[in-house]
Amino acid sequence: MESVNILKVDKDCHVDKHWISDFIRLAVTVCQWHRLRVLSIMMSRSRRKGLHFYIHVAPPVDADLANRLQWILGDDCQRVDCNRARIESGLKEWNKLFEEVGRLLMRIYDGRTYKTKPESES
């Protein structure tokens, strides 16, 4: 199975921007624990369901680790289980998120320019 460089996280709720900032810090930290660098994070909003996050990482990781990281970052548990079954069956396109046609992705993190604020400024 090919390595992947995009982690996809499905959050079925709407939250304010401060919570999203916390998610960004969490994603960067979790990836650093696994010796990965977050290059960017893109997000899309759904009116009904919630948020989708696309976390671009380097270097690429194997499917099992990608699914594990997605679970750690709070991906929908049923989706994690389905992804595990897809991975075990050898399905190449195991990591799907369904977007509405024409849905725009917003860049919410750019690893080249982002600077983490000190805790006293948060």
C-alpha positions as CSV (number, residue, x, y, z in Angstrom):
1,M,0.0,0.0,0.0
2,E,1.2,3.5,-0.9
3,S,2.2,6.0,1.7
4,V,0.0,9.1,2.2
5,N,0.8,12.7,3.0
6,I,-2.7,13.9,3.8
7,L,-4.4,13.1,7.1
8,K,-8.2,13.6,6.9
9,V,-10.2,14.3,10.0
10,D,-14.0,14.4,10.1
11,K,-15.5,16.4,13.0
12,D,-19.3,16.2,13.1
13,C,-19.8,19.5,15.0
14,H,-19.4,23.2,14.6
15,V,-17.1,25.1,17.0
16,D,-15.8,28.6,17.3
17,K,-12.4,29.8,16.0
18,H,-10.7,29.4,19.4
19,W,-11.4,25.7,19.4
20,I,-10.1,25.4,15.8
21,S,-6.9,27.2,17.0
22,D,-6.5,24.5,19.7
23,F,-7.0,21.8,17.1
24,I,-4.2,23.2,15.0
25,R,-1.8,23.2,17.9
26,L,-2.9,19.7,18.8
27,A,-2.4,18.4,15.2
28,V,1.1,20.0,15.0
29,T,2.1,18.6,18.4
30,V,0.8,15.1,17.7
31,C,2.6,15.0,14.3
32,Q,5.8,16.2,15.9
33,W,5.6,13.3,18.4
34,H,5.7,11.0,15.3
35,R,8.6,12.9,13.7
36,L,6.3,14.5,11.1
37,R,6.1,18.1,10.0
38,V,2.7,19.7,9.3
39,L,3.1,21.6,6.0
40,S,-0.5,23.0,6.0
41,I,-4.0,22.4,7.3
42,M,-7.0,23.0,5.1
43,M,-10.6,23.0,6.4
44,S,-14.1,22.9,4.9
45,R,-17.4,23.6,6.6
46,S,-20.6,21.8,6.1
47,R,-23.8,23.6,7.0
48,R,-25.3,20.5,8.6
49,K,-22.6,18.1,9.7
50,G,-19.5,20.0,10.9
51,L,-15.9,20.3,9.8
52,H,-13.4,18.4,7.6
53,F,-9.7,18.9,8.1
54,Y,-7.0,18.0,5.6
55,I,-3.5,17.9,7.3
56,H,-0.6,17.8,4.9
57,V,2.4,16.1,6.5
58,A,6.0,15.3,5.6
59,P,7.4,12.7,5.2
60,P,4.5,10.5,4.0
61,V,3.3,7.8,6.3
62,D,1.9,4.3,5.9
63,A,-1.9,3.8,5.9
64,D,-2.0,2.2,9.4
65,L,-0.2,5.2,11.0
66,A,-2.3,7.7,9.1
67,N,-5.5,6.1,10.3
68,R,-4.1,6.0,13.9
69,L,-3.1,9.7,13.8
70,Q,-6.6,10.5,12.4
71,W,-8.1,8.7,15.3
72,I,-5.9,10.5,17.8
73,L,-7.0,13.8,16.3
74,G,-10.6,12.9,16.9
75,D,-11.7,11.5,13.5
76,D,-15.2,10.0,13.5
77,C,-14.8,6.6,15.1
78,Q,-17.1,4.8,12.6
79,R,-15.0,6.2,9.8
80,V,-11.8,5.0,11.6
81,D,-13.2,1.5,11.7
82,C,-14.3,1.6,8.1
83,N,-10.8,2.8,7.1
84,R,-9.2,0.0,9.1
85,A,-11.2,-2.5,7.1
86,R,-10.4,-0.9,3.8
87,I,-6.7,-0.8,4.7
88,E,-6.7,-4.5,5.7
89,S,-8.5,-5.4,2.4
90,G,-5.8,-3.6,0.5
91,L,-8.1,-0.9,-0.9
92,K,-5.9,1.8,-2.4
93,E,-8.5,4.6,-1.9
94,W,-9.2,3.9,1.8
95,N,-9.2,7.4,3.1
96,K,-12.3,9.2,1.7
97,L,-14.1,12.3,2.9
98,F,-17.2,13.3,1.0
99,E,-17.5,17.0,0.1
100,E,-20.3,18.8,-1.5
101,V,-19.5,19.6,-5.1
102,G,-17.9,23.1,-5.3
103,R,-17.1,23.2,-1.6
104,L,-14.1,25.4,-1.0
105,L,-11.2,24.5,1.3
106,M,-9.8,27.3,3.6
107,R,-6.1,27.3,4.5
108,I,-6.1,27.6,8.3
109,Y,-2.4,26.8,8.9
110,D,0.7,27.3,6.8
111,G,3.7,25.5,8.3
112,R,6.1,27.8,6.4
113,T,4.8,31.0,8.1
114,Y,2.9,30.0,11.2
115,K,4.4,31.0,14.6
116,T,2.9,29.6,17.7
117,K,1.8,32.3,20.3
118,P,3.3,32.0,23.8
119,E,0.8,30.6,26.3
120,S,0.4,34.1,27.9
121,E,-1.0,35.5,24.6
122,S,-3.5,32.7,24.0
